[in-house]
Amino acid sequence: MQTIKTVGKSGQISLGRAMAGMNFIMQELPGGDLILKRTGLVPETERWLHQPDMKEKLAHADHWMRDNPACETDLDQFDATHGIGA
């Protein structure tokens, strides 16, 4: 779908209410055309979670959790096995 938008006196273009609050990457091409791409933002403190090596580790952990469902632990047996307790 194509529409024509006019830049207002303030230098802004309205994209409509449906786009309100969304983030975009704006790419300016050599001829002056602009490309807008919707994007999400990742907080700086969480960027490490999206690094390839960490994504691989998280995928591995997710796979392990699917193959090893949680179960109740017998704490007395755990203590005896690991030399904990009196």
Chimera marker file (.cmm) of the C-alpha trace (Angstrom):
<marker_set name="trace">
<marker id="1" x="0.000" y="0.000" z="0.000" r="1" g="1" b="0" radius="0.5"/>
<marker id="2" x="1.314" y="3.428" z="-0.878" r="1" g="1" b="0" radius="0.5"/>
<marker id="3" x="0.182" y="6.756" z="0.470" r="1" g="1" b="0" radius="0.5"/>
<marker id="4" x="1.443" y="10.286" z="0.061" r="1" g="1" b="0" radius="0.5"/>
<marker id="5" x="2.513" y="12.100" z="3.209" r="1" g="1" b="0" radius="0.5"/>
<marker id="6" x="3.408" y="15.777" z="3.404" r="1" g="1" b="0" radius="0.5"/>
<marker id="7" x="6.082" y="17.093" z="5.726" r="1" g="1" b="0" radius="0.5"/>
<marker id="8" x="4.536" y="19.793" z="7.906" r="1" g="1" b="0" radius="0.5"/>
<marker id="9" x="6.071" y="23.149" z="8.802" r="1" g="1" b="0" radius="0.5"/>
<marker id="10" x="7.627" y="21.603" z="11.915" r="1" g="1" b="0" radius="0.5"/>
<marker id="11" x="9.423" y="18.992" z="9.793" r="1" g="1" b="0" radius="0.5"/>
<marker id="12" x="7.243" y="16.097" z="10.952" r="1" g="1" b="0" radius="0.5"/>
<marker id="13" x="5.238" y="13.450" z="9.105" r="1" g="1" b="0" radius="0.5"/>
<marker id="14" x="2.197" y="11.851" z="10.732" r="1" g="1" b="0" radius="0.5"/>
<marker id="15" x="2.070" y="8.079" z="10.259" r="1" g="1" b="0" radius="0.5"/>
<marker id="16" x="-1.261" y="7.683" z="12.050" r="1" g="1" b="0" radius="0.5"/>
<marker id="17" x="-2.397" y="6.473" z="15.457" r="1" g="1" b="0" radius="0.5"/>
<marker id="18" x="-1.626" y="2.832" z="14.655" r="1" g="1" b="0" radius="0.5"/>
<marker id="19" x="2.091" y="3.706" z="14.574" r="1" g="1" b="0" radius="0.5"/>
<marker id="20" x="2.068" y="5.833" z="17.738" r="1" g="1" b="0" radius="0.5"/>
<marker id="21" x="4.807" y="4.863" z="20.178" r="1" g="1" b="0" radius="0.5"/>
<marker id="22" x="6.612" y="2.577" z="17.717" r="1" g="1" b="0" radius="0.5"/>
<marker id="23" x="10.333" y="2.908" z="17.061" r="1" g="1" b="0" radius="0.5"/>
<marker id="24" x="11.783" y="3.151" z="13.574" r="1" g="1" b="0" radius="0.5"/>
<marker id="25" x="15.169" y="3.090" z="11.918" r="1" g="1" b="0" radius="0.5"/>
<marker id="26" x="15.324" y="5.825" z="9.315" r="1" g="1" b="0" radius="0.5"/>
<marker id="27" x="17.690" y="5.208" z="6.412" r="1" g="1" b="0" radius="0.5"/>
<marker id="28" x="18.460" y="8.030" z="4.022" r="1" g="1" b="0" radius="0.5"/>
<marker id="29" x="19.395" y="6.858" z="0.536" r="1" g="1" b="0" radius="0.5"/>
<marker id="30" x="21.887" y="8.725" z="-1.700" r="1" g="1" b="0" radius="0.5"/>
<marker id="31" x="19.120" y="10.308" z="-3.819" r="1" g="1" b="0" radius="0.5"/>
<marker id="32" x="17.371" y="11.699" z="-0.723" r="1" g="1" b="0" radius="0.5"/>
<marker id="33" x="14.683" y="9.008" z="-0.399" r="1" g="1" b="0" radius="0.5"/>
<marker id="34" x="13.978" y="7.709" z="3.087" r="1" g="1" b="0" radius="0.5"/>
<marker id="35" x="13.256" y="4.180" z="4.252" r="1" g="1" b="0" radius="0.5"/>
<marker id="36" x="11.536" y="3.615" z="7.595" r="1" g="1" b="0" radius="0.5"/>
<marker id="37" x="11.842" y="0.189" z="9.225" r="1" g="1" b="0" radius="0.5"/>
<marker id="38" x="9.980" y="-0.716" z="12.407" r="1" g="1" b="0" radius="0.5"/>
<marker id="39" x="12.348" y="-1.849" z="15.107" r="1" g="1" b="0" radius="0.5"/>
<marker id="40" x="12.421" y="-2.892" z="18.725" r="1" g="1" b="0" radius="0.5"/>
<marker id="41" x="14.815" y="-1.499" z="21.283" r="1" g="1" b="0" radius="0.5"/>
<marker id="42" x="17.021" y="-3.590" z="23.537" r="1" g="1" b="0" radius="0.5"/>
<marker id="43" x="18.139" y="-1.961" z="26.798" r="1" g="1" b="0" radius="0.5"/>
<marker id="44" x="21.931" y="-1.593" z="27.010" r="1" g="1" b="0" radius="0.5"/>
<marker id="45" x="22.018" y="-3.766" z="30.143" r="1" g="1" b="0" radius="0.5"/>
<marker id="46" x="20.311" y="-6.640" z="28.265" r="1" g="1" b="0" radius="0.5"/>
<marker id="47" x="22.257" y="-6.452" z="25.000" r="1" g="1" b="0" radius="0.5"/>
<marker id="48" x="24.576" y="-9.279" z="26.113" r="1" g="1" b="0" radius="0.5"/>
<marker id="49" x="21.612" y="-11.682" z="25.996" r="1" g="1" b="0" radius="0.5"/>
<marker id="50" x="21.392" y="-11.187" z="22.229" r="1" g="1" b="0" radius="0.5"/>
<marker id="51" x="25.045" y="-11.944" z="21.436" r="1" g="1" b="0" radius="0.5"/>
<marker id="52" x="25.466" y="-15.101" z="19.290" r="1" g="1" b="0" radius="0.5"/>
<marker id="53" x="27.428" y="-17.076" z="21.914" r="1" g="1" b="0" radius="0.5"/>
<marker id="54" x="24.891" y="-16.292" z="24.651" r="1" g="1" b="0" radius="0.5"/>
<marker id="55" x="21.933" y="-17.088" z="22.377" r="1" g="1" b="0" radius="0.5"/>
<marker id="56" x="23.549" y="-20.487" z="21.746" r="1" g="1" b="0" radius="0.5"/>
<marker id="57" x="24.008" y="-21.108" z="25.483" r="1" g="1" b="0" radius="0.5"/>
<marker id="58" x="20.405" y="-20.097" z="26.190" r="1" g="1" b="0" radius="0.5"/>
<marker id="59" x="19.121" y="-22.384" z="23.420" r="1" g="1" b="0" radius="0.5"/>
<marker id="60" x="21.151" y="-25.249" z="24.901" r="1" g="1" b="0" radius="0.5"/>
<marker id="61" x="19.745" y="-24.554" z="28.393" r="1" g="1" b="0" radius="0.5"/>
<marker id="62" x="16.213" y="-24.423" z="26.985" r="1" g="1" b="0" radius="0.5"/>
<marker id="63" x="16.726" y="-27.784" z="25.265" r="1" g="1" b="0" radius="0.5"/>
<marker id="64" x="18.122" y="-29.284" z="28.506" r="1" g="1" b="0" radius="0.5"/>
<marker id="65" x="15.105" y="-28.031" z="30.499" r="1" g="1" b="0" radius="0.5"/>
<marker id="66" x="12.692" y="-29.635" z="28.007" r="1" g="1" b="0" radius="0.5"/>
<marker id="67" x="14.534" y="-32.971" z="28.348" r="1" g="1" b="0" radius="0.5"/>
<marker id="68" x="14.871" y="-32.742" z="32.145" r="1" g="1" b="0" radius="0.5"/>
<marker id="69" x="11.561" y="-31.658" z="33.681" r="1" g="1" b="0" radius="0.5"/>
<marker id="70" x="11.552" y="-30.352" z="37.235" r="1" g="1" b="0" radius="0.5"/>
<marker id="71" x="10.843" y="-32.877" z="39.978" r="1" g="1" b="0" radius="0.5"/>
<marker id="72" x="10.664" y="-32.866" z="43.750" r="1" g="1" b="0" radius="0.5"/>
<marker id="73" x="13.982" y="-33.379" z="45.545" r="1" g="1" b="0" radius="0.5"/>
<marker id="74" x="14.314" y="-35.646" z="48.582" r="1" g="1" b="0" radius="0.5"/>
<marker id="75" x="16.422" y="-33.309" z="50.747" r="1" g="1" b="0" radius="0.5"/>
<marker id="76" x="17.461" y="-36.031" z="53.208" r="1" g="1" b="0" radius="0.5"/>
<marker id="77" x="18.804" y="-38.159" z="50.351" r="1" g="1" b="0" radius="0.5"/>
<marker id="78" x="20.478" y="-35.102" z="48.793" r="1" g="1" b="0" radius="0.5"/>
<marker id="79" x="22.186" y="-34.244" z="52.113" r="1" g="1" b="0" radius="0.5"/>
<marker id="80" x="23.399" y="-37.822" z="52.562" r="1" g="1" b="0" radius="0.5"/>
<marker id="81" x="24.673" y="-38.044" z="48.973" r="1" g="1" b="0" radius="0.5"/>
<marker id="82" x="26.540" y="-34.741" z="49.145" r="1" g="1" b="0" radius="0.5"/>
<marker id="83" x="27.905" y="-35.038" z="52.700" r="1" g="1" b="0" radius="0.5"/>
<marker id="84" x="25.745" y="-32.232" z="54.059" r="1" g="1" b="0" radius="0.5"/>
<marker id="85" x="24.189" y="-32.197" z="57.496" r="1" g="1" b="0" radius="0.5"/>
<marker id="86" x="24.970" y="-33.926" z="60.765" r="1" g="1" b="0" radius="0.5"/>
<link id1="1" id2="2" r="1" g="1" b="0" radius="0.2"/>
<link id1="2" id2="3" r="1" g="1" b="0" radius="0.2"/>
<link id1="3" id2="4" r="1" g="1" b="0" radius="0.2"/>
<link id1="4" id2="5" r="1" g="1" b="0" radius="0.2"/>
<link id1="5" id2="6" r="1" g="1" b="0" radius="0.2"/>
<link id1="6" id2="7" r="1" g="1" b="0" radius="0.2"/>
<link id1="7" id2="8" r="1" g="1" b="0" radius="0.2"/>
<link id1="8" id2="9" r="1" g="1" b="0" radius="0.2"/>
<link id1="9" id2="10" r="1" g="1" b="0" radius="0.2"/>
<link id1="10" id2="11" r="1" g="1" b="0" radius="0.2"/>
<link id1="11" id2="12" r="1" g="1" b="0" radius="0.2"/>
<link id1="12" id2="13" r="1" g="1" b="0" radius="0.2"/>
<link id1="13" id2="14" r="1" g="1" b="0" radius="0.2"/>
<link id1="14" id2="15" r="1" g="1" b="0" radius="0.2"/>
<link id1="15" id2="16" r="1" g="1" b="0" radius="0.2"/>
<link id1="16" id2="17" r="1" g="1" b="0" radius="0.2"/>
<link id1="17" id2="18" r="1" g="1" b="0" radius="0.2"/>
<link id1="18" id2="19" r="1" g="1" b="0" radius="0.2"/>
<link id1="19" id2="20" r="1" g="1" b="0" radius="0.2"/>
<link id1="20" id2="21" r="1" g="1" b="0" radius="0.2"/>
<link id1="21" id2="22" r="1" g="1" b="0" radius="0.2"/>
<link id1="22" id2="23" r="1" g="1" b="0" radius="0.2"/>
<link id1="23" id2="24" r="1" g="1" b="0" radius="0.2"/>
<link id1="24" id2="25" r="1" g="1" b="0" radius="0.2"/>
<link id1="25" id2="26" r="1" g="1" b="0" radius="0.2"/>
<link id1="26" id2="27" r="1" g="1" b="0" radius="0.2"/>
<link id1="27" id2="28" r="1" g="1" b="0" radius="0.2"/>
<link id1="28" id2="29" r="1" g="1" b="0" radius="0.2"/>
<link id1="29" id2="30" r="1" g="1" b="0" radius="0.2"/>
<link id1="30" id2="31" r="1" g="1" b="0" radius="0.2"/>
<link id1="31" id2="32" r="1" g="1" b="0" radius="0.2"/>
<link id1="32" id2="33" r="1" g="1" b="0" radius="0.2"/>
<link id1="33" id2="34" r="1" g="1" b="0" radius="0.2"/>
<link id1="34" id2="35" r="1" g="1" b="0" radius="0.2"/>
<link id1="35" id2="36" r="1" g="1" b="0" radius="0.2"/>
<link id1="36" id2="37" r="1" g="1" b="0" radius="0.2"/>
<link id1="37" id2="38" r="1" g="1" b="0" radius="0.2"/>
<link id1="38" id2="39" r="1" g="1" b="0" radius="0.2"/>
<link id1="39" id2="40" r="1" g="1" b="0" radius="0.2"/>
<link id1="40" id2="41" r="1" g="1" b="0" radius="0.2"/>
<link id1="41" id2="42" r="1" g="1" b="0" radius="0.2"/>
<link id1="42" id2="43" r="1" g="1" b="0" radius="0.2"/>
<link id1="43" id2="44" r="1" g="1" b="0" radius="0.2"/>
<link id1="44" id2="45" r="1" g="1" b="0" radius="0.2"/>
<link id1="45" id2="46" r="1" g="1" b="0" radius="0.2"/>
<link id1="46" id2="47" r="1" g="1" b="0" radius="0.2"/>
<link id1="47" id2="48" r="1" g="1" b="0" radius="0.2"/>
<link id1="48" id2="49" r="1" g="1" b="0" radius="0.2"/>
<link id1="49" id2="50" r="1" g="1" b="0" radius="0.2"/>
<link id1="50" id2="51" r="1" g="1" b="0" radius="0.2"/>
<link id1="51" id2="52" r="1" g="1" b="0" radius="0.2"/>
<link id1="52" id2="53" r="1" g="1" b="0" radius="0.2"/>
<link id1="53" id2="54" r="1" g="1" b="0" radius="0.2"/>
<link id1="54" id2="55" r="1" g="1" b="0" radius="0.2"/>
<link id1="55" id2="56" r="1" g="1" b="0" radius="0.2"/>
<link id1="56" id2="57" r="1" g="1" b="0" radius="0.2"/>
<link id1="57" id2="58" r="1" g="1" b="0" radius="0.2"/>
<link id1="58" id2="59" r="1" g="1" b="0" radius="0.2"/>
<link id1="59" id2="60" r="1" g="1" b="0" radius="0.2"/>
<link id1="60" id2="61" r="1" g="1" b="0" radius="0.2"/>
<link id1="61" id2="62" r="1" g="1" b="0" radius="0.2"/>
<link id1="62" id2="63" r="1" g="1" b="0" radius="0.2"/>
<link id1="63" id2="64" r="1" g="1" b="0" radius="0.2"/>
<link id1="64" id2="65" r="1" g="1" b="0" radius="0.2"/>
<link id1="65" id2="66" r="1" g="1" b="0" radius="0.2"/>
<link id1="66" id2="67" r="1" g="1" b="0" radius="0.2"/>
<link id1="67" id2="68" r="1" g="1" b="0" radius="0.2"/>
<link id1="68" id2="69" r="1" g="1" b="0" radius="0.2"/>
<link id1="69" id2="70" r="1" g="1" b="0" radius="0.2"/>
<link id1="70" id2="71" r="1" g="1" b="0" radius="0.2"/>
<link id1="71" id2="72" r="1" g="1" b="0" radius="0.2"/>
<link id1="72" id2="73" r="1" g="1" b="0" radius="0.2"/>
<link id1="73" id2="74" r="1" g="1" b="0" radius="0.2"/>
<link id1="74" id2="75" r="1" g="1" b="0" radius="0.2"/>
<link id1="75" id2="76" r="1" g="1" b="0" radius="0.2"/>
<link id1="76" id2="77" r="1" g="1" b="0" radius="0.2"/>
<link id1="77" id2="78" r="1" g="1" b="0" radius="0.2"/>
<link id1="78" id2="79" r="1" g="1" b="0" radius="0.2"/>
<link id1="79" id2="80" r="1" g="1" b="0" radius="0.2"/>
<link id1="80" id2="81" r="1" g="1" b="0" radius="0.2"/>
<link id1="81" id2="82" r="1" g="1" b="0" radius="0.2"/>
<link id1="82" id2="83" r="1" g="1" b="0" radius="0.2"/>
<link id1="83" id2="84" r="1" g="1" b="0" radius="0.2"/>
<link id1="84" id2="85" r="1" g="1" b="0" radius="0.2"/>
<link id1="85" id2="86" r="1" g="1" b="0" radius="0.2"/>
</marker_set>
